[in-house]
Amino acid sequence: MSIKTGIMGGTFDPIHYGHLLAAEECRRRLDIDRIVFVPAGSPPHKTERRVTPAEDRYAMTLLATAGVPEFSVSRMEIERKRPTHTVDTLREFIARGTPPGDLFFITGLDALLSIETWVDYMLLPTLCTLVTATRPGYDVQGLDSLPERIRDNLRLVEIPEFAISSTEIRRRAGDGRGVRFLVPRLVEAYIESAGLYRNVEASNMEVSRQ
């Protein structure tokens, strides 16, 4: 039986309601059966900040998706113990039995617009359907600059406006303003008990996904 699988990769540092909302909207709009969250193990792009340990990010992703039967979390990239790329993850899903026609890779518009920096990006249309979440009124003209092969493979899903970012959550947790209602309660409790994001510099940057 065919099972449509959406792969949502990211640093998830931390995972928040914006990630969950985007995943659910893509699942509903495209009739995807399950969404697999794949926390990055060793992000391939250089960053101006130190990424939270993979086990903490994995634990928070588990807590955020607990009780949602259509959501699951994979340790695939964490267990590679090396910089990992989207093509590697897609190939592993295919090797485990999910055909390319049933694979949907979900990524943000900003990441998609830098797709030409990804490793072997022109192979992606042979491995999956690309999906990007956009906000109402967001300018998507930049998509015209993408290779035709990528554009033809792309599905756009408009999600409700939700002004929230992992960067802002780290800042709020770091300066004691709290993150209530920005992340699931179990994730909030984990951040507090583990002492994550204390003394976070305001200039910290999000890690780009490759």
PEJOGI-V665406 format. One record per residue. N is the residue number from 1. RES is the residue in one small letter. PSI is psi in whole degrees, 0 to 359 (* if undefined). NEAR is the number of other ideal C-beta (glycine too) atoms within 8 Angstrom. Layout:
N:RES:PSI:NEAR + N:RES:PSI:NEAR
This chain:
1:m:133:2 + 2:s:130:6 + 3:i:112:8 + 4:k:129:11 + 5:t:123:14 + 6:g:132:16 + 7:i:122:15 + 8:m:101:13 + 9:g:159:13 + 10:g:170:11 + 11:t:324:12 + 12:f:60:13 + 13:d:69:9 + 14:p:170:14 + 15:i:146:14 + 16:h:180:14 + 17:y:332:11 + 18:g:318:9 + 19:h:315:13 + 20:l:319:13 + 21:l:316:11 + 22:a:317:14 + 23:a:317:14 + 24:e:319:9 + 25:e:317:13 + 26:c:320:18 + 27:r:314:12 + 28:r:316:7 + 29:r:327:7 + 30:l:8:12 + 31:d:42:6 + 32:i:137:11 + 33:d:322:7 + 34:r:150:12 + 35:i:127:16 + 36:v:117:13 + 37:f:131:17 + 38:v:91:13 + 39:p:136:16 + 40:a:139:16 + 41:g:294:11 + 42:s:95:10 + 43:p:131:12 + 44:p:337:8 + 45:h:145:8 + 46:k:151:3 + 47:t:156:10 + 48:e:3:6 + 49:r:164:9 + 50:r:124:4 + 51:v:140:10 + 52:t:142:9 + 53:p:143:6 + 54:a:322:10 + 55:e:325:7 + 56:d:317:11 + 57:r:323:17 + 58:y:315:12 + 59:a:317:9 + 60:m:323:15 + 61:t:321:13 + 62:l:313:9 + 63:l:320:11 + 64:a:331:14 + 65:t:358:12 + 66:a:135:7 + 67:g:0:4 + 68:v:104:6 + 69:p:334:4 + 70:e:352:7 + 71:f:141:12 + 72:s:171:8 + 73:v:137:12 + 74:s:141:8 + 75:r:10:8 + 76:m:307:9 + 77:e:327:14 + 78:i:320:11 + 79:e:352:7 + 80:r:335:10 + 81:k:30:5 + 82:r:163:6 + 83:p:135:6 + 84:t:153:11 + 85:h:159:11 + 86:t:318:13 + 87:v:325:13 + 88:d:315:10 + 89:t:316:14 + 90:l:316:15 + 91:r:324:9 + 92:e:320:9 + 93:f:319:12 + 94:i:318:12 + 95:a:333:6 + 96:r:3:6 + 97:g:0:5 + 98:t:116:9 + 99:p:152:8 + 100:p:326:9 + 101:g:344:5 + 102:d:8:9 + 103:l:133:15 + 104:f:120:15 + 105:f:118:15 + 106:i:126:13 + 107:t:161:10 + 108:g:159:9 + 109:l:319:11 + 110:d:317:6 + 111:a:320:10 + 112:l:321:13 + 113:l:346:10 + 114:s:22:9 + 115:i:335:11 + 116:e:351:7 + 117:t:353:6 + 118:w:151:12 + 119:v:129:8 + 120:d:41:8 + 121:y:332:12 + 122:m:350:8 + 123:l:344:8 + 124:l:318:17 + 125:p:340:11 + 126:t:349:5 + 127:l:339:12 + 128:c:177:11 + 129:t:129:9 + 130:l:138:14 + 131:v:134:15 + 132:t:138:13 + 133:a:128:13 + 134:t:158:10 + 135:r:154:10 + 136:p:130:6 + 137:g:1:4 + 138:y:135:7 + 139:d:117:5 + 140:v:19:8 + 141:q:332:5 + 142:g:340:9 + 143:l:338:10 + 144:d:337:6 + 145:s:351:5 + 146:l:153:13 + 147:p:144:7 + 148:e:323:6 + 149:r:325:8 + 150:i:315:14 + 151:r:319:10 + 152:d:338:7 + 153:n:356:9 + 154:l:139:13 + 155:r:131:9 + 156:l:133:8 + 157:v:117:13 + 158:e:128:8 + 159:i:157:11 + 160:p:149:7 + 161:e:129:5 + 162:f:90:9 + 163:a:89:4 + 164:i:144:9 + 165:s:155:9 + 166:s:326:12 + 167:t:312:9 + 168:e:323:9 + 169:i:317:15 + 170:r:320:13 + 171:r:315:13 + 172:r:318:11 + 173:a:325:15 + 174:g:326:10 + 175:d:11:7 + 176:g:12:5 + 177:r:345:7 + 178:g:158:6 + 179:v:21:11 + 180:r:137:5 + 181:f:3:4 + 182:l:331:10 + 183:v:159:14 + 184:p:151:9 + 185:r:320:6 + 186:l:326:9 + 187:v:320:14 + 188:e:315:11 + 189:a:322:8 + 190:y:315:13 + 191:i:317:14 + 192:e:313:7 + 193:s:327:6 + 194:a:352:7 + 195:g:34:5 + 196:l:149:10 + 197:y:19:10 + 198:r:141:7 + 199:n:36:4 + 200:v:134:12 + 201:e:141:6 + 202:a:341:5 + 203:s:2:5 + 204:n:144:10 + 205:m:153:8 + 206:e:146:7 + 207:v:131:12 + 208:s:146:9 + 209:r:135:13 + 210:q:*:10
